[in-house]
Amino acid sequence: MNHKNRRNKKALPHLSIIQWNARSLLKVRLEEFREYLHEFNRTIVLLSETLWKKNRALSFKCYSTVRNDRTERAGGGVAILVHKSVYFSSITLPPTPTIETIGISIASKNDPIDIVSAYCPLGNCADEEFKSIFESLQNNFIVGEDFNGHHELWEKNY
C-alpha cells in the first residue's frame, strides 16, 4: 500500500507523538479513544493491539489511518493515525516471524522521518528481527514499540 496524503507539504511546526497499547479499540473503547483524540490533538498516534479486522472500515475526523490488521488469528494489529495536516507516505517493512509492524515516512523541516508502530505479542522478539526492520528504514526514525515486557515494578502478579 502506498498511501500519499497531499493535503499539506509544509514542514511540521510541531510534532507530538503518542504510543498506545489499545488492548482493543472496539465499541465503547473506540468512542473513548475518539474523545481523547479530540481533546489532545496529537500529530501522530502509534497503536498496538487494535483488534481491528480487515473488513471493518474505520475513519477518524482529523486523521488518516494506516494499519496492519492481524489476519491469521484473533487479537493483535498495529496502526498509525496521522493528522490530516501532515504529508506522509506508507513505507514497506520486512515481515518478521514475531513482530507486527506498520510504518510511514513524513516530511520534516530538514529530512524525512520514518515512524514505525511495532508490536511483539509474546515478548519473544529476536534481535535479528529488529535489525532487519531498522536496516530497512531509509531515514532517521522513531519506533514506538509494545514488547509485552513484564516486571514486578509495574505488575503485582509478575
N, C-alpha and C positions, 0 to 999 in steps of 0.2 A: 504494500500500500504506500503510495507516495502522495500524501495529502499536503497541499500547499494552501496556506491561508494568506491571501494577498491584501487584506484589508489595510494594513499599515506597515510600511517598510522602515519606519523611523527607528532610530536607536532607542533602546529601552531606557527610560529615565530612572526607573527603579525596578528592581527585580525582587519579588517576595515569593519564596517557595516554602511549601509545607509538604512533609511526607506523612501519610496517614495510613495506618493499618485499619482498614474499614471494618473487617470482620463481618461483612455483608452490608451492601448498600441496596437493600430492597425495602419496599413499602415504607413503614414508619421511619426507619433509619435513613432512607433516602430523602424523605421530606426534612428531617432534622439537618441532614447534610446540606441540602439546598439553602436552608436558613443560615447555616454557618457561612456558606459561600457569599450570600448576600451581605451578611454583617461584616465579614473580614476582608472580602475582595482581594484574594491572593492573585498573583500573576500566574503562578504555576502550582498545580496541585498534583502530587505523586501519590497514587493509590495502590494498595495491595489488598488482596483478599476481597475483591469486589463481589464475587459470586455471580457476576453477570453472565448471561448466556448469549450466544451469537444472535439468536432470534429476538432478543429484547432490545428494542430501539430506545435509546435514552438521549435526551438533549438537556442542555443547561443554558439558560438565557444568555449569559455573558461569556460562555466558554465553548471552545471547540474541544472535542474528545477524541483521543487516540487510545485504543485499548487492545489488549490481548487476552481474550477470554479462554479459560481452560475448557477443553472440549472432550478429553478422554475420560474424565471422572468428575464428580461433584467437587465444588469448592474452588479456591484459588482465583486467579485472574488479577491482572495489573492494568492500570490505566494512567494516563496523564491528561489533566484538564489544563488548557492553555487559554488565558484571557484573550478574547477576540481582538484586542488591540495589538497583539503580538504576532509578528510574521514568524512562521515556523514551517519546517518540513519534517515528515516522518523519516526515521532512519532505520535501516535493516540491521538487526543484531544477529549474531550467530546463535543457532539453537544449542541449548545445553541440556544434559540429562536431568538436572535437578533445580535449575533456576528459571523462573518465568520472568520475562523482560519485555519492556516496550521502551522506545526511545524517540526523541525528537532533537532537532537542531534549531536553535533560534538565533536571529540576528542580534548582535550587540554593538556597542559603540566602536569597538576595535575589531574583534574577531568573533566568529560564530561560537556558540557554546552548545555542546551536546548534553542533553539531560536524559537520564535513564531512571525508570522505576523498576526495581528488581525485587523478586520475592523468592525465598528459599523455603518452601513449605515444611521440610523435615529438619532444617538446620544442619544438613549434611553436605553442604556445597564444597566442592573441591577447588583448591587454588587455581588449577588449570582452567576451570570454567570461568572464573573471574578474569583471569589473564586473557582468555580469548575474547571476552566481552570488551575489556579495556583496550586491547590492541585493535579492535575493530572500529573504535571511535576515532574520528578524523580531527577533532578539535579539542580544546580544553573541555573538561567535562565535570558534571555534577551527577552523582549517583545516589539516589535515595533507596535504601535497602531495608528489607524486612527479613532478617536472618532467622527468625524464631529462636533467638537466643534466650536462654533461661538462666536465672541466677537467684540465689536466696535473698539478695538485697532487694529485689523488686517482686518476688513471688514467694509467698509464705509456704506454699506446698511443694517447693522445689526439692 
